[in-house]
Amino acid sequence: MISESLFVDFAEMLISTRRSILPKRLFEPGPNDEQIELILSAAAAAPDHGLIRPWRFIICTPSSRESLADAFAKSLVARDSSATPEQISDAKNKAYRAPLLLLGVINVRGLGVEIPISERYISAGCAIQNILLMAHSMGFGASPTSGKSMYMDPVRNLFKLSDEEDPLCFISIGTPDREKPGQPRMITKDFVSYI
């Protein structure tokens, strides 16, 4: 059995050393099927008022990346009809970064229960953090990312989002090409007060 102090030390190390690694810095090898299952299972430990699971994750399989690239390009052109071929190419390339790419989705307008939207977002955020921490514990780099294309019809339609759902973020997971140095973290007195 793991001693309490050892468990606390590991948890503190895991949480304090997690860094977001940009998708363009994530390469093969990515997680295998067993690791993907563990990473996604970590999301299930997120707090969930009412047990409604207001979030879900969609895996962008390798065979879907071309369709995602096309959706990114169409979204860019819809926002900016003067986009250059280079900008369109850059938008497409984002679909091919990182070996594992997920889209986090939140149900904000449905499920037939009166759970506040803020609590749905909290649950989803915790699920995402659990995914990031589990990936980090396995030695992978990971990062949540967003962007205007995520909210546009070509991307929404590709992922078959319902009218009740909104995209939250993409999550990219892979092997980092370099160590990312630690950045200063806030100390508790910077964000804690007492009444």
Backbone torsions as a table, in degrees:
resi	resn	phi	psi	omega
1	MET	NA	137.5	-179.4
2	ILE	-75.3	132.1	179.0
3	SER	-69.1	153.3	-178.2
4	GLU	-58.9	-43.0	-177.5
5	SER	-66.1	-37.7	177.9
6	LEU	-65.5	-41.9	178.4
7	PHE	-62.8	-44.7	179.3
8	VAL	-63.8	-43.3	179.0
9	ASP	-60.3	-43.6	179.9
10	PHE	-65.3	-44.8	179.9
11	ALA	-61.5	-43.1	-179.8
12	GLU	-63.9	-42.9	179.2
13	MET	-64.0	-44.5	-178.6
14	LEU	-61.5	-48.5	-177.8
15	ILE	-68.3	-43.4	-174.4
16	SER	-75.4	-19.9	-178.8
17	THR	-99.6	-3.9	178.8
18	ARG	-66.3	133.5	177.6
19	ARG	-132.9	146.7	172.6
20	SER	-80.3	127.5	179.1
21	ILE	-111.1	123.1	-178.3
22	LEU	-56.0	143.7	-179.4
23	PRO	-54.9	-33.8	-179.4
24	LYS	-70.6	-6.7	177.9
25	ARG	-105.7	8.9	-176.9
26	LEU	-111.8	127.0	-173.8
27	PHE	-132.7	178.1	172.9
28	GLU	-67.6	149.4	2.0
29	PRO	-80.9	144.4	171.1
30	GLY	-96.8	-178.1	178.6
31	PRO	-64.0	142.9	174.1
32	ASN	-81.9	179.2	-175.4
33	ASP	-59.2	-41.7	-179.8
34	GLU	-65.3	-41.5	179.0
35	GLN	-67.5	-39.0	177.2
36	ILE	-60.0	-42.5	178.5
37	GLU	-61.0	-43.0	178.0
38	LEU	-65.2	-42.8	179.8
39	ILE	-60.5	-47.8	-178.4
40	LEU	-71.4	-32.6	177.9
41	SER	-63.5	-28.9	178.9
42	ALA	-61.3	-29.5	179.5
43	ALA	-61.4	-31.4	-176.1
44	ALA	-66.7	-13.9	178.8
45	ALA	-85.2	-0.1	-179.4
46	ALA	-67.3	146.1	174.5
47	PRO	-58.5	145.4	-173.8
48	ASP	-152.0	86.0	-179.7
49	HIS	-60.1	126.0	179.6
50	GLY	82.9	-1.8	-178.4
51	LEU	50.1	48.6	-178.3
52	ILE	-99.2	-9.3	-174.3
53	ARG	38.0	77.3	-175.5
54	PRO	-78.9	7.9	-176.5
55	TRP	-130.5	160.6	173.0
56	ARG	-153.7	166.6	-179.4
57	PHE	-127.8	139.3	-180.0
58	ILE	-118.2	124.1	179.3
59	ILE	-84.3	129.3	173.8
60	CYS	-87.1	100.6	-179.0
61	THR	-69.0	160.3	176.8
62	PRO	-54.6	-37.2	-178.5
63	SER	-72.9	-13.3	179.2
64	SER	-93.7	-7.6	-173.0
65	ARG	-64.6	-36.1	179.2
66	GLU	-64.9	-40.8	177.6
67	SER	-65.4	-37.7	177.2
68	LEU	-66.3	-41.8	176.8
69	ALA	-58.5	-42.9	178.5
70	ASP	-64.1	-41.0	178.6
71	ALA	-64.9	-40.1	176.2
72	PHE	-61.7	-44.0	-179.8
73	ALA	-63.6	-46.5	179.5
74	LYS	-62.3	-38.3	178.4
75	SER	-65.3	-41.8	178.1
76	LEU	-61.9	-47.7	-178.3
77	VAL	-64.3	-35.6	177.8
78	ALA	-65.2	-33.9	178.4
79	ARG	-81.1	-32.4	-173.3
80	ASP	-144.2	94.2	-177.4
81	SER	-66.0	-14.1	179.2
82	SER	-97.2	13.8	179.1
83	ALA	-57.7	136.1	-178.6
84	THR	-79.4	160.8	175.0
85	PRO	-55.6	-35.2	178.7
86	GLU	-66.3	-41.4	178.3
87	GLN	-65.6	-39.4	178.1
88	ILE	-65.0	-41.4	177.9
89	SER	-63.1	-41.5	177.6
90	ASP	-61.9	-41.5	178.7
91	ALA	-62.2	-43.5	179.0
92	LYS	-63.3	-41.0	-177.2
93	ASN	-60.1	-26.6	-179.3
94	LYS	-61.9	-25.1	-179.3
95	ALA	-72.2	-17.9	-173.9
96	TYR	-103.5	3.0	-178.6
97	ARG	-82.0	144.6	176.4
98	ALA	69.5	135.3	-179.6
99	PRO	-63.5	-37.0	179.1
100	LEU	-116.9	126.0	179.6
101	LEU	-130.4	126.5	179.8
102	LEU	-121.7	152.5	168.0
103	LEU	-113.9	124.0	173.6
104	GLY	-87.9	135.6	-175.7
105	VAL	-129.5	142.1	178.2
106	ILE	-123.2	139.2	175.2
107	ASN	-94.2	106.8	-176.5
108	VAL	-103.7	-14.4	-173.5
109	ARG	-122.3	5.5	-175.6
110	GLY	-133.2	-155.6	178.4
111	LEU	83.8	-3.2	171.9
112	GLY	65.7	25.0	179.0
113	VAL	-133.1	159.8	-178.2
114	GLU	-96.8	51.2	173.8
115	ILE	-89.6	123.7	-176.8
116	PRO	-57.0	148.6	179.3
117	ILE	-58.0	-39.4	-178.9
118	SER	-59.1	-37.8	-179.8
119	GLU	-72.0	-30.3	175.6
120	ARG	-65.9	-42.7	178.2
121	TYR	-65.9	-38.8	178.0
122	ILE	-61.0	-46.2	179.4
123	SER	-60.0	-45.7	-179.7
124	ALA	-63.5	-41.9	178.8
125	GLY	-61.9	-39.8	177.3
126	CYS	-65.9	-39.8	177.7
127	ALA	-61.7	-42.6	179.1
128	ILE	-64.5	-45.2	179.0
129	GLN	-61.2	-39.5	177.6
130	ASN	-61.8	-39.6	177.2
131	ILE	-62.5	-46.5	-179.2
132	LEU	-62.3	-42.1	-179.0
133	LEU	-69.0	-39.8	179.0
134	MET	-65.3	-42.7	177.2
135	ALA	-60.4	-42.8	179.3
136	HIS	-63.0	-39.6	-179.1
137	SER	-64.0	-22.8	178.9
138	MET	-91.6	0.3	179.0
139	GLY	91.6	7.6	178.6
140	PHE	-90.7	155.8	168.7
141	GLY	-93.3	154.4	-179.0
142	ALA	-155.5	158.3	-179.7
143	SER	-158.7	136.9	168.1
144	PRO	-87.9	137.3	177.5
145	THR	-137.8	158.7	177.2
146	SER	-134.9	-155.0	-179.5
147	GLY	150.4	159.6	-176.1
148	LYS	-62.0	-33.6	-178.1
149	SER	-60.6	-31.0	-176.6
150	MET	-57.9	-29.4	-175.1
151	TYR	-95.4	-1.7	-173.7
152	MET	-94.4	158.5	-173.5
153	ASP	-54.9	-42.5	-179.1
154	PRO	-57.6	-39.2	179.6
155	VAL	-77.2	-45.4	178.3
156	ARG	-56.2	-43.6	-178.0
157	ASN	-68.3	-39.5	178.7
158	LEU	-59.2	-41.6	-178.3
159	PHE	-88.2	2.3	177.1
160	LYS	54.6	46.6	178.4
161	LEU	-75.2	138.1	177.7
162	SER	-78.6	169.3	178.0
163	ASP	-65.3	-19.5	-179.4
164	GLU	-85.7	-10.4	-173.0
165	GLU	-108.8	151.0	172.3
166	ASP	-129.3	147.4	173.0
167	PRO	-72.4	144.7	177.3
168	LEU	-100.9	-55.2	-179.6
169	CYS	-171.0	160.1	166.3
170	PHE	-87.3	148.2	174.1
171	ILE	-123.1	120.2	179.6
172	SER	-105.8	134.5	-178.9
173	ILE	-136.1	134.4	178.1
174	GLY	-175.9	-168.6	178.8
175	THR	-92.1	122.9	-178.7
176	PRO	-67.7	147.5	179.3
177	ASP	-82.7	-6.5	179.1
178	ARG	-163.4	162.3	175.1
179	GLU	-75.0	135.6	175.7
180	LYS	-97.7	124.7	-178.8
181	PRO	-65.5	150.7	177.6
182	GLY	-66.7	148.8	176.6
183	GLN	-112.0	153.2	179.7
184	PRO	-59.3	135.3	176.4
185	ARG	-102.0	151.5	175.0
186	MET	-63.8	150.7	172.7
187	ILE	-98.1	156.2	-169.6
188	THR	-57.9	-32.5	-179.1
189	LYS	-64.9	-16.9	178.7
190	ASP	-77.7	-17.9	-176.5
191	PHE	-138.2	11.1	178.3
192	VAL	-121.6	135.3	173.7
193	SER	-131.7	173.2	-177.7
194	TYR	-127.8	149.3	171.5
195	ILE	-117.3	NA	NA
